[in-house]
Amino acid sequence: MKIAVIGCGNMGGALVKGWAKAGMSANLIVTARTQETLGSISKACPDINAMPDNRQAAAEADVVVLAVKPWLVEGVIAEIVTELGDKLLISVAAGIRHDRINVYAMPNIAAEFGESMTFVEESPLASQAAELFGRVGECRIVPRRQMEAGMMMAGCGIAYVMRFLRAMTEGGVEMGFRPDEAKEIALQTMRGAVALLHETGLHPEAAIDKVTTPGGITIKGLNELDHAAFNSAVIRCLKAGLEK
Ligand SMILES: NC(=O)c1ccc[n+]([C@@H]2O[C@H](COP(=O)([O-])OP(=O)(O)OC[C@H]3O[C@@H](n4cnc5c(N)ncnc54)[C@H](OP(=O)(O)O)[C@@H]3O)[C@@H](O)[C@H]2O)c1
């Protein structure tokens, strides 16, 4: 099955690299606006078919994934519609609806490393799309009302996790670690926390109990986070992008 990815920037490029790493290079067709982007994706994934022509890409594919900026989606569909026939058309563009799109999906850029958290909106063809996104990470089919929340938690969520890691890194530097050391320490601590929750199935608060000695130092730090309204800030951050 040939997949054409229209638009090869941060998101399209991550999907292409992730699918290529999953052994799908020979089935990937990729387009972009500039030769520079096409050149760089061809260098990263030499066995894919990179071309400047969206119509040709759509004509040669069985599935088309739109990964251009939201405001370009309508124009690109108009450009390729004659080549689409009844092919599966998937869009990853945030907040854009169009009659011709079969499946709305919201991956994140960790797709490049096979670690996306992707949401696919319920629809008759959702499982076909989910099968593809499942090759670059975890994929959940959810009702339309949860797509925005999924985007905030996982699409945008990557940025929020980065902010936490930046804060931890800067704290480490203030306490005397070199920036590269502090970043590695923060990353390994994050990795350990993720493994702990994955392996035990614990709720985060139950895992916190395991490292919190009564009257000890961990609880002092946790209470500082509460004084600074950390929990509330994270919840407000996640809800900030929801449409009113
Ligand atoms: N970034 C994320 O984390 C993320 C997560 C989930 C969903 N999304 C969605 O993914 C879409 C793309 O976002 P992005 O961050 O990847 O944007 P981006 O980095 O700007 O990439 C857009 C790509 O589209 C290409 N392009 C522009 N016009 C085109 C055309 N007419 N035909 C073919 N390709 C064209 C660009 O080519 P050139 O490079 O040659 O200019 C570029 O490669 C958006 O709709 C966004 O909502 C993004």
Ligand as a Chemical Component Dictionary entry (heavy atoms), coordinates in Angstrom:
data_LIG
# 
_chem_comp.id                   LIG 
_chem_comp.type                 NON-POLYMER 
_chem_comp.pdbx_formal_charge   0 
_chem_comp.three_letter_code    LIG 
# 
loop_
_chem_comp_atom.comp_id 
_chem_comp_atom.atom_id 
_chem_comp_atom.alt_atom_id 
_chem_comp_atom.type_symbol 
_chem_comp_atom.charge 
_chem_comp_atom.model_Cartn_x 
_chem_comp_atom.model_Cartn_y 
_chem_comp_atom.model_Cartn_z 
_chem_comp_atom.pdbx_ordinal 
LIG N1  N1  N 0  4.189  20.253 14.569 1  
LIG C1  C1  C 0  3.446  19.478 15.364 2  
LIG O1  O1  O 0  3.832  19.123 16.478 3  
LIG C2  C2  C 0  2.093  18.998 14.874 4  
LIG C3  C3  C 0  1.399  18.029 15.623 5  
LIG C4  C4  C 0  0.179  17.564 15.149 6  
LIG C5  C5  C 0  -0.357 18.086 13.971 7  
LIG N2  N2  N 1  0.312  19.046 13.285 8  
LIG C6  C6  C 0  -0.281 19.568 12.030 9  
LIG O2  O2  O 0  0.621  19.252 10.986 10 
LIG C7  C7  C 0  0.488  20.239 9.959  11 
LIG C8  C8  C 0  1.879  20.694 9.559  12 
LIG O3  O3  O 0  2.486  21.330 10.668 13 
LIG P1  P1  P 0  4.070  21.436 10.754 14 
LIG O4  O4  O 0  4.365  21.918 12.114 15 
LIG O5  O5  O -1 4.670  20.171 10.270 16 
LIG O6  O6  O 0  4.337  22.598 9.681  17 
LIG P2  P2  P 0  5.682  22.879 8.873  18 
LIG O7  O7  O 0  6.858  22.421 9.649  19 
LIG O8  O8  O 0  5.615  24.299 8.420  20 
LIG O9  O9  O 0  5.566  21.919 7.599  21 
LIG C9  C9  C 0  4.654  22.171 6.562  22 
LIG C10 C10 C 0  5.169  21.465 5.327  23 
LIG O10 O10 O 0  4.231  21.689 4.292  24 
LIG C11 C11 C 0  4.979  21.925 3.093  25 
LIG N3  N3  N 0  4.130  22.642 2.158  26 
LIG C12 C12 C 0  3.742  23.949 2.184  27 
LIG N4  N4  N 0  2.937  24.203 1.133  28 
LIG C13 C13 C 0  2.808  23.036 0.445  29 
LIG C14 C14 C 0  2.104  22.661 -0.719 30 
LIG N5  N5  N 0  1.343  23.523 -1.387 31 
LIG N6  N6  N 0  2.219  21.374 -1.143 32 
LIG C15 C15 C 0  2.981  20.478 -0.469 33 
LIG N7  N7  N 0  3.658  20.775 0.645  34 
LIG C16 C16 C 0  3.572  22.049 1.087  35 
LIG C17 C17 C 0  6.172  22.698 3.525  36 
LIG O11 O11 O 0  7.179  22.571 2.542  37 
LIG P3  P3  P 0  8.568  23.393 2.654  38 
LIG O12 O12 O 0  9.273  22.822 3.828  39 
LIG O13 O13 O 0  9.248  23.044 1.387  40 
LIG O14 O14 O 0  8.191  24.817 2.812  41 
LIG C18 C18 C 0  6.521  21.994 4.824  42 
LIG O15 O15 O 0  7.357  20.889 4.554  43 
LIG C19 C19 C 0  -0.359 21.370 10.513 44 
LIG O16 O16 O 0  -1.631 21.358 9.909  45 
LIG C20 C20 C 0  -0.444 21.084 12.001 46 
LIG O17 O17 O 0  -1.701 21.470 12.545 47 
LIG C21 C21 C 0  1.531  19.503 13.702 48 
# 
loop_
_chem_comp_bond.comp_id 
_chem_comp_bond.atom_id_1 
_chem_comp_bond.atom_id_2 
_chem_comp_bond.value_order 
_chem_comp_bond.pdbx_ordinal 
LIG N1  C1  SING 1  
LIG C1  O1  DOUB 2  
LIG C1  C2  SING 3  
LIG C2  C3  SING 4  
LIG C2  C21 DOUB 5  
LIG C3  C4  DOUB 6  
LIG C4  C5  SING 7  
LIG C5  N2  DOUB 8  
LIG N2  C6  SING 9  
LIG N2  C21 SING 10 
LIG C6  O2  SING 11 
LIG C6  C20 SING 12 
LIG O2  C7  SING 13 
LIG C7  C8  SING 14 
LIG C7  C19 SING 15 
LIG C8  O3  SING 16 
LIG O3  P1  SING 17 
LIG P1  O4  DOUB 18 
LIG P1  O5  SING 19 
LIG P1  O6  SING 20 
LIG O6  P2  SING 21 
LIG P2  O7  DOUB 22 
LIG P2  O8  SING 23 
LIG P2  O9  SING 24 
LIG O9  C9  SING 25 
LIG C9  C10 SING 26 
LIG C10 O10 SING 27 
LIG C10 C18 SING 28 
LIG O10 C11 SING 29 
LIG C11 N3  SING 30 
LIG C11 C17 SING 31 
LIG N3  C12 SING 32 
LIG N3  C16 SING 33 
LIG C12 N4  DOUB 34 
LIG N4  C13 SING 35 
LIG C13 C14 SING 36 
LIG C13 C16 DOUB 37 
LIG C14 N5  SING 38 
LIG C14 N6  DOUB 39 
LIG N6  C15 SING 40 
LIG C15 N7  DOUB 41 
LIG N7  C16 SING 42 
LIG C17 O11 SING 43 
LIG C17 C18 SING 44 
LIG O11 P3  SING 45 
LIG P3  O12 DOUB 46 
LIG P3  O13 SING 47 
LIG P3  O14 SING 48 
LIG C18 O15 SING 49 
LIG C19 O16 SING 50 
LIG C19 C20 SING 51 
LIG C20 O17 SING 52 
# 
